[in-house]
Amino acid sequence: AKRPVILCDAMKNWKAIKRWTPAYLKKTCGSEIVEITAGRNQNQLYEMQMEKHVRSLPFGEYVDMVSSGEQTNDYYMVARNNFFMRPGVKPLLEDMEIFPEYLDPNNKGDGFYMWYGPKGTITPLHQDMLNIFMAQVRGHKRIKIIPASEFDLLYNHDGVYSLVDCENPDYRRFPRYRHATVIDVDLAPGEVLFLPIGWWHHVRALDTSITVSFTNFLFPNSYSWAHPKPRNGAGSNANT
């Protein structure tokens, strides 16, 4: 049906929900060199220009940064870090139980993605080019979801991104956004959100948060992608 849905008991056998404390993460793979994005507060386009913000450091050092108690969006380990493909991180795969009715049970890290950061981290409004599972391991996230069919209300700016700030929309600059259908979802530990391809979403961490996302579905998850023509002559970018 291509509608978002929350699975409430899919993670009931995950050891990660209790195990993935800062101490456990540091002990298990703290010496592994990982990539984060940093200095995000200095650039409004930090997500679109992510390559300017990539920084490498030992995972244990990053765990300490996150555990400092600081509320910030200045640093964040986002999906594009190949975290689960790193040899030293393989033990963490044993703490997760893949959902065999939905995902490829033979996958060993390809198609798994880690999101890990402090309270206050934000993923700006965007859409994804694949279907995605978002499995919440620790902390809570507030997710604003908008149907893919409302593309022409969201001022697509660059690739899959919009410049609209869902939490404080500028209706003078983005007047059509006033008509968008915004669904607010709070995702709790142990819950899995299915996000269909093309649905727009904005994410804020309400606590120190760990999320694992999956794209390795048993069903085909590769698509030819084309932006639809805006309705009623409305332009698709922020300058129209």
Residue pairs with C-beta under 8 A, 6 or more apart in sequence:
2 148
2 196
2 197
3 196
4 145
4 183
4 185
4 193
4 194
4 195
4 196
4 199
5 193
5 194
6 185
6 187
6 191
6 192
6 193
6 194
7 99
7 191
7 192
7 193
7 194
8 190
8 191
9 190
10 99
10 135
10 192
11 17
11 97
11 135
11 137
11 190
11 191
11 192
12 190
13 97
14 95
14 96
14 97
14 135
14 137
14 190
15 94
15 95
15 96
16 92
16 95
16 96
16 137
16 210
16 212
17 137
17 138
17 189
17 190
19 95
20 92
20 95
20 137
20 138
20 210
22 63
22 64
22 66
22 67
25 59
25 60
25 63
25 92
26 59
26 60
26 63
26 64
28 91
28 92
29 59
29 86
29 88
29 89
29 91
29 92
30 58
30 59
30 60
30 63
31 58
31 59
31 60
31 88
32 58
32 59
32 86
32 87
32 88
32 89
33 56
33 57
33 58
33 59
33 86
34 56
34 57
34 58
34 59
34 62
34 77
34 81
34 83
34 86
35 54
35 55
35 56
35 77
35 81
35 82
36 54
36 55
36 57
36 62
36 75
36 76
36 77
36 78
36 81
37 46
37 50
37 53
37 54
37 55
37 75
37 76
37 77
37 78
38 53
38 55
38 74
38 75
39 46
39 53
39 55
39 74
39 75
40 46
40 53
40 73
40 74
40 75
40 76
41 72
41 73
41 74
43 49
43 52
43 53
46 52
46 53
47 123
47 124
47 126
47 161
48 157
48 158
48 159
48 161
50 78
50 80
55 75
59 89
62 75
62 77
62 116
65 75
65 118
66 116
66 117
66 118
66 208
67 208
68 118
69 118
70 118
71 118
71 119
71 120
72 118
72 120
72 121
73 120
73 121
73 122
75 117
75 118
76 115
76 116
76 117
76 121
77 83
77 114
77 115
77 116
77 117
78 115
78 123
79 113
79 114
79 115
79 213
80 113
81 113
81 114
83 89
83 112
83 113
83 114
84 92
84 93
84 109
84 112
84 113
84 114
85 109
85 110
89 109
90 108
90 109
93 108
93 109
93 112
96 112
96 135
96 212
98 104
98 105
98 107
98 214
99 133
99 192
101 218
102 133
102 217
102 218
103 111
103 133
103 214
103 216
103 217
103 218
104 111
104 216
104 217
104 218
107 216
110 216
111 214
111 215
111 216
112 212
112 213
112 214
112 216
113 212
113 213
113 214
113 215
114 210
114 211
114 212
115 123
115 209
115 210
115 211
115 212
115 213
116 209
116 210
116 211
117 205
117 208
117 209
118 205
118 208
119 139
119 205
119 206
119 207
119 208
119 209
120 204
120 205
121 204
121 205
121 209
122 202
122 203
122 204
122 205
123 201
123 202
123 203
124 161
124 162
124 165
124 202
125 144
125 146
125 154
125 161
125 162
125 164
125 165
125 166
125 200
125 201
125 202
126 160
126 161
126 162
126 200
126 201
126 202
127 148
127 160
127 197
127 198
127 199
127 200
127 201
128 160
128 195
128 197
128 198
128 199
129 160
129 197
129 223
129 225
130 197
130 215
130 221
130 222
130 223
131 194
131 195
131 196
131 197
131 215
131 217
131 221
132 194
132 195
132 213
132 214
132 215
133 192
133 193
133 194
133 195
133 213
133 214
133 215
133 217
134 141
134 143
134 187
134 192
134 193
134 195
134 211
134 213
135 191
135 192
135 211
135 212
135 213
135 214
136 187
136 188
136 189
136 190
136 191
136 192
136 193
136 209
136 210
136 211
137 189
137 210
137 211
137 212
138 189
138 207
138 208
138 209
138 210
139 189
139 205
139 206
139 207
139 208
139 209
139 210
140 186
140 187
140 188
140 189
140 205
140 206
140 207
140 209
141 186
141 187
141 203
141 204
141 205
141 206
141 209
141 211
142 184
142 185
142 186
142 187
142 203
142 204
142 206
143 184
143 185
143 186
143 187
143 193
143 201
143 202
143 203
143 204
144 166
144 167
144 182
144 183
144 184
144 185
144 201
144 202
144 203
145 182
145 183
145 184
145 185
145 195
145 199
145 200
145 201
146 153
146 154
146 180
146 181
146 182
146 183
146 199
146 200
146 201
147 181
147 199
147 200
148 196
148 197
148 198
148 199
148 200
150 179
150 180
150 181
150 200
151 198
151 227
151 228
151 230
151 236
152 176
152 228
152 230
152 231
152 232
152 234
152 236
153 176
153 177
153 179
153 180
154 162
154 164
154 176
154 177
154 180
154 200
155 162
155 163
155 164
155 174
155 176
155 177
155 236
155 237
155 238
155 240
156 162
156 227
156 236
156 237
157 163
157 237
157 238
162 200
162 238
163 174
163 238
164 170
164 174
164 177
166 182
166 202
167 202
167 204
169 177
169 178
171 177
171 178
173 238
174 238
176 234
185 193
186 206
187 193
187 211
195 201
197 223
215 221
227 236
230 236
234 240
